[in-house]
Amino acid sequence: MSAETYRDAWGIPHLRADTPRELARVQGRVTARDRAWQLEVERHRAQGTSASFLGPEALSWDRLARRARLADTARRCFTALEQKDPETAAWVRAYADGVNEGLTETTHPTSTPPAPEFARTGLAPGHWDPWTPLGVWLATHILFAGFPAKLWREHVATHLGPEAVALFATDGPGTAGSNGWLVSGERTTTGHALIAGDPHRFIEDPGVYQQIHLSCPEFDVVGLAVPGVPGVAHFGHTGTVAWAITNAMADYQDLYRERLRRTGAGVEALGPDGTWHRAARHTETIHVAGEDTVEVEIIETDRGPVIAGGPEGLDDGTPAALSLRYPPRVTADLGFGALLPLLRARRVADVDRALDAWAEPVNVVQAADTEGGLLHRVAGRVPVRPAANGLRPVPAWEPGHEWTGWHTPPRAGLTEGVAVMANQRGPSTPLGVEFAAPHRADRIAALLAGKERWSASDMPAIHMDTHLASATPLLDHLATLTTETTPTTETTPTTATSLTPKAAALRDRLLAWDRRMDADSADAAAYAAVRSAVVRRLAAHPALSPAAVAPAYPEVLQPWLALVPRVAYALEHLLRADDLYGIDRAATVRAALEEIAGRPPAGPWGDTHRLAPWRALPTAATAHGDEPGLSGDHDCVLCTSPVPGLTDRAARGPAARYVWDLADRENSRWVVPHGASGVPGSPHHRDQQPLWLDGELAPVVTDFDRLTKESDD
């Protein structure tokens, strides 16, 4: 067997081998060469051992990974895969073997360039087991369904009343979304379909997606791979069929309140039959860099692993224990059986069949082929159970909360030759509880309706659209404010309902604003500043402040329980509600406007709305001024998400952009926020960032004669 590695002008790996298994091995090897540090971080996160070199800040994640049994679940899933689908298991094993080879090469003192993070931490690369890619996949997506939102609903209902749940319903701060749109051949200049979009995730450095080209006699695929996982799962083009996904916002993980007690033999949990059942229990040790080791008690009931609390309650003594039930733990199946069939797909029907094996995360999928076939469906495993399970933690000791089967994934069609997916209510509505606001989807649909025929080169204009429809409720409140006519001073209005001249001028300016969140827009900066001031004032109001003190759940779950982000992302609902606990919203908006009029932003939106990528090892480059300014906002198609009231910096945004052209694959385009290499100092570490910032895309090259051969294997 032989394998070859080629590179294009952007350093993107193009791999060719004789068999799928050999191709998986070289994919693992080249990924380790390009992303050695990233792969090791992901391996440790899957195992719950990242605090051993990242320190105390990683401890809360490690606790969750251990208590949720991520590594053990990955092992179970791989064992089941070996029995059910030995070909795929061998393919995954070959990938892990390639990673081990590449890690050895990359961290060798003579390697060029070396992996500097290993030297900084004193960490040596460890061994990848065959199940490690499954662990990486599981760790990457365990929070995708946003099960901590159930804790928020319970928390806000307890402190503000049941009606607060609907008021705060929104795409919460911990979820991940995407844009995607499918344009059929009847609406394109070539007569063949186009698929375009951008997944929205936490922006990490190195990036969460890896551009790659995989070629062997059985298939030839370009796409966006997840580093640490073989194949191309989410976004791919085989030449005759292409596919893409967004988060379906489905609810497929449950939290159970457990009643636990200690006995001489261990721990027991009260079941729905009214009797106590022995729970599995053991302890594990977490090593923490620079601190003492930490012991973690691992408990698993018949519902699932206990992820918070225990027989003695939470850390503050509150009597509580929560178990998590999630499909791979129940079925020992992560859906890896879909990966090879996706690579081998030639038509939409092949993609459709492959996705029947998909497990998680639950996605909305769009696909098209060169024969005119189209697909718009949900893929993934969602349990059938009572509606209460989807809303908040349910009592494990009461009957009626069991899983009784699996939903049939819904399907949808196109409207006037177009299908748009942006995490809004759509085909996956029966499977979820909360969805993204419709603004992004509505805007994409409106833009597509504005032109009869579309080409691949037209798509970046949609990617980069910055119109902010969600500004309407706040601007409507501003429009109702009155202007002072006879002020006694520059800053003191004569009546409680009138505005100072400076505030009136700011109001008029914002009402005339084009509602575009462009980086060079001073008006966008002023709107964002007023919005943040409104958020802070609402969150501090005595009527809402009881929800500000979050329960003592693990730190890793706290982003879902923080009041300020919840107010920020639900601001539309809060401003439009018939009543908001008696809060005088007009007075709140007026005070916020006066505040910002007195201290207006010094520059345009991009001065404070800057990229804030996550790095396992922070460096000097994480300083505020060293990252680029951004256009966009949470509800723009260009979804670069700040947290109003807390920070203008954007930790989430487009983790990639793509255009798949079914007329000619080499007319497809793609880009990532940084580059193909994860090694600082590499010429391809950040070379795509200028394209990403400007809305440009790099060409997809599939002709090996146009590539540079790197090495023979």
Rosetta blueprint (number, residue, H / E / L):
1 M L
2 S L
3 A E
4 E E
5 T E
6 Y E
7 R E
8 D L
9 A L
10 W L
11 G L
12 I L
13 P E
14 H E
15 L E
16 R E
17 A E
18 D L
19 T L
20 P H
21 R H
22 E H
23 L H
24 A H
25 R H
26 V H
27 Q H
28 G H
29 R H
30 V H
31 T H
32 A H
33 R H
34 D H
35 R H
36 A H
37 W H
38 Q H
39 L H
40 E H
41 V H
42 E H
43 R H
44 H H
45 R H
46 A H
47 Q H
48 G L
49 T L
50 S L
51 A H
52 S H
53 F H
54 L H
55 G L
56 P H
57 E H
58 A H
59 L H
60 S H
61 W H
62 D H
63 R H
64 L H
65 A H
66 R H
67 R H
68 A L
69 R L
70 L H
71 A H
72 D H
73 T H
74 A H
75 R H
76 R H
77 C H
78 F H
79 T H
80 A H
81 L H
82 E H
83 Q H
84 K H
85 D L
86 P H
87 E H
88 T H
89 A H
90 A H
91 W H
92 V H
93 R H
94 A H
95 Y H
96 A H
97 D H
98 G H
99 V H
100 N H
101 E H
102 G H
103 L H
104 T H
105 E H
106 T H
107 T L
108 H L
109 P L
110 T L
111 S L
112 T L
113 P L
114 P L
115 A L
116 P H
117 E H
118 F H
119 A H
120 R H
121 T H
122 G L
123 L L
124 A L
125 P L
126 G L
127 H L
128 W L
129 D L
130 P L
131 W L
132 T H
133 P H
134 L H
135 G H
136 V H
137 W H
138 L H
139 A H
140 T H
141 H H
142 I L
143 L L
144 F L
145 A L
146 G L
147 F L
148 P L
149 A H
150 K H
151 L H
152 W H
153 R H
154 E H
155 H H
156 V H
157 A H
158 T H
159 H H
160 L H
161 G L
162 P L
163 E H
164 A H
165 V H
166 A H
167 L H
168 F L
169 A L
170 T L
171 D L
172 G L
173 P L
174 G L
175 T L
176 A L
177 G E
178 S E
179 N E
180 G E
181 W E
182 L E
183 V E
184 S L
185 G H
186 E H
187 R H
188 T E
189 T L
190 T L
191 G L
192 H L
193 A L
194 L E
195 I E
196 A E
197 G E
198 D E
199 P E
200 H E
201 R E
202 F E
203 I L
204 E E
205 D L
206 P L
207 G L
208 V L
209 Y L
210 Q E
211 Q E
212 I E
213 H E
214 L E
215 S E
216 C E
217 P L
218 E L
219 F E
220 D E
221 V E
222 V E
223 G E
224 L E
225 A E
226 V L
227 P L
228 G L
229 V L
230 P L
231 G L
232 V L
233 A L
234 H L
235 F E
236 G E
237 H E
238 T L
239 G L
240 T L
241 V E
242 A E
243 W E
244 A E
245 I E
246 T E
247 N E
248 A L
249 M L
250 A E
251 D L
252 Y L
253 Q L
254 D E
255 L E
256 Y E
257 R E
258 E L
259 R L
260 L E
261 R E
262 R E
263 T E
264 G L
265 A L
266 G E
267 V E
268 E E
269 A E
270 L E
271 G L
272 P L
273 D L
274 G L
275 T L
276 W E
277 H E
278 R E
279 A E
280 A E
281 R E
282 H E
283 T E
284 E E
285 T E
286 I E
287 H L
288 V L
289 A L
290 G L
291 E L
292 D L
293 T L
294 V E
295 E E
296 V E
297 E E
298 I E
299 I E
300 E E
301 T L
302 D L
303 R L
304 G L
305 P E
306 V E
307 I E
308 A E
309 G E
310 G L
311 P L
312 E L
313 G L
314 L L
315 D L
316 D L
317 G L
318 T L
319 P L
320 A L
321 A E
322 L E
323 S E
324 L E
325 R E
326 Y L
327 P H
328 P H
329 R H
330 V H
331 T H
332 A L
333 D L
334 L L
335 G L
336 F H
337 G H
338 A H
339 L H
340 L H
341 P H
342 L H
343 L H
344 R L
345 A L
346 R L
347 R L
348 V H
349 A H
350 D H
351 V H
352 D H
353 R H
354 A H
355 L H
356 D L
357 A L
358 W L
359 A L
360 E L
361 P L
362 V L
363 N E
364 V E
365 V E
366 Q E
367 A E
368 A E
369 D E
370 T L
371 E L
372 G L
373 G L
374 L E
375 L E
376 H E
377 R E
378 V E
379 A E
380 G L
381 R L
382 V L
383 P E
384 V L
385 R L
386 P L
387 A L
388 A H
389 N H
390 G H
391 L H
392 R L
393 P L
394 V E
395 P E
396 A L
397 W L
398 E L
399 P L
400 G L
401 H L
402 E L
403 W L
404 T L
405 G L
406 W E
407 H L
408 T L
409 P L
410 P L
411 R E
412 A L
413 G L
414 L L
415 T E
416 E L
417 G L
418 V E
419 A E
420 V E
421 M E
422 A L
423 N L
424 Q L
425 R L
426 G L
427 P L
428 S L
429 T H
430 P H
431 L H
432 G E
433 V L
434 E L
435 F L
436 A L
437 A L
438 P L
439 H H
440 R H
441 A H
442 D H
443 R H
444 I H
445 A H
446 A H
447 L H
448 L H
449 A H
450 G L
451 K L
452 E L
453 R L
454 W E
455 S L
456 A H
457 S H
458 D H
459 M H
460 P H
461 A H
462 I H
463 H H
464 M L
465 D L
466 T L
467 H E
468 L L
469 A H
470 S H
471 A H
472 T H
473 P H
474 L H
475 L H
476 D H
477 H H
478 L H
479 A H
480 T L
481 L L
482 T E
483 T E
484 E L
485 T L
486 T L
487 P L
488 T L
489 T L
490 E L
491 T L
492 T L
493 P L
494 T L
495 T L
496 A L
497 T L
498 S E
499 L E
500 T L
501 P H
502 K H
503 A H
504 A H
505 A H
506 L H
507 R H
508 D H
509 R H
510 L H
511 L H
512 A H
513 W L
514 D L
515 R L
516 R E
517 M L
518 D L
519 A L
520 D L
521 S L
522 A H
523 D H
524 A H
525 A H
526 A H
527 Y H
528 A H
529 A H
530 V H
531 R H
532 S H
533 A H
534 V H
535 V H
536 R H
537 R H
538 L H
539 A H
540 A H
541 H L
542 P L
543 A L
544 L L
545 S H
546 P H
547 A H
548 A H
549 V L
550 A L
551 P L
552 A L
553 Y L
554 P L
555 E H
556 V H
557 L H
558 Q H
559 P H
560 W H
561 L H
562 A L
563 L H
564 V H
565 P H
566 R H
567 V H
568 A H
569 Y H
570 A L
571 L H
572 E H
573 H H
574 L H
575 L H
576 R H
577 A L
578 D L
579 D L
580 L L
581 Y L
582 G L
583 I L
584 D L
585 R H
586 A H
587 A H
588 T H
589 V H
590 R H
591 A H
592 A H
593 L H
594 E H
595 E H
596 I H
597 A H
598 G H
599 R L
600 P L
601 P L
602 A L
603 G L
604 P L
605 W H
606 G H
607 D H
608 T H
609 H L
610 R E
611 L E
612 A L
613 P L
614 W E
615 R L
616 A L
617 L L
618 P L
619 T L
620 A H
621 A H
622 T H
623 A L
624 H H
625 G H
626 D H
627 E L
628 P L
629 G E
630 L L
631 S L
632 G L
633 D L
634 H L
635 D L
636 C L
637 V L
638 L L
639 C L
640 T L
641 S E
642 P E
643 V E
644 P L
645 G L
646 L L
647 T E
648 D E
649 R E
650 A E
651 A E
652 R E
653 G E
654 P E
655 A L
656 A L
657 R E
658 Y E
659 V E
660 W E
661 D E
662 L L
663 A L
664 D L
665 R H
666 E H
667 N H
668 S L
669 R E
670 W E
671 V E
672 V L
673 P L
674 H L
675 G L
676 A L
677 S L
678 G L
679 V L
680 P L
681 G L
682 S L
683 P L
684 H L
685 H L
686 R L
687 D L
688 Q L
689 Q H
690 P H
691 L H
692 W H
693 L H
694 D H
695 G L
696 E L
697 L L
698 A E
699 P E
700 V L
701 V L
702 T L
703 D L
704 F H
705 D H
706 R H
707 L L
708 T E
709 K E
710 E E
711 S E
712 D E
713 D L
